[in-house]
Amino acid sequence: MTAESKKGSSVIRALEIIEAVAQAERPLSPADISLLLDIPKPSVHRILQQLVAEGYLQANMRGLMIPAERLHKTALGILFASRFKASRQAILQNLADITGETCGISIPNGIEMIYYDRVQTNWPLQLHLPVGSHTPIWCTASGKLYLSSLTEERRRRILKNLPLTQYARNTLTTPEALEIELQQIADNDIGTDNEEFVDGLVAVSVPIRDQKGRLAACLFTHAPVLRKTLDDLLAFEPVLKQAASQLQELTG
């Protein structure tokens, strides 16, 4: 085997390991990866060390492999590639025209949601959160929708360790109260924020799913209560879900 082909084999193995970890329903051990991909354990350990050093994978507290920050950024870059920006903005603009309010896309990132894209209305009274802003998952419509999409066991582990800071008058600050609401959100498949993140602001969110049906991002709209109530925003659920389907097709 030539040096070039050996290098190619190593690259392919690294990509296969990244793919396996990214698609796994649970964190994988080096032994799991070796068995799953039929790669010798010494090779697996060597490649994992390189992937961890480069920031693509990381070990959790049990020493199992999970995606790291660099892999998250790569995945998001692929999922919402710039070549889709015009189409994505057109969908958001149409939705903003229908709702009369700011609409955008947020993406889960640990215990926060990241504002990835948005179209803002021209009302003088509105919440200004620029693209790239980080918001908490326990008191925002998109964050609660993301939490509701997790398995009950995983969700409860997360809720147990969240700070649950009270940001506004209606912020839910106990895991028990939040779990009850998350179960309702899971049943309805629409996230809500009833003045829980910012006093005087309401929001709703629907999922944008990947090809396996998992929540990949959230499509949201929010408004000050002086203009719209939470029920007013919930009435836009059909058009929100239609726009979410269009966004899903872009990335599919």
Secondary structure, 3 states (H helix, E strand, C coil): CCHHHHHHHHHHHHHHHHHHHHHCCCCECHHHHHHHHCCCHHHHHHHHHHHHHCCCEEECCCCCEEECHHHHHHHHHHHCCHHHHHHHHHHHHHHHHHHCCEEEEEEEECCEEEEEEEECCCCCCCCCCCCCCEEECCCCHHHHHHHHCCCHHHHHHHHHHCCCCCCCCCCCCCHHHHHHHHHHHHHHCCEEEECCCCCCEEEEEEEEECCCCCEEEEEEEEEECCCCCHHHHHCCHHHHHHHHHHHHHHHC
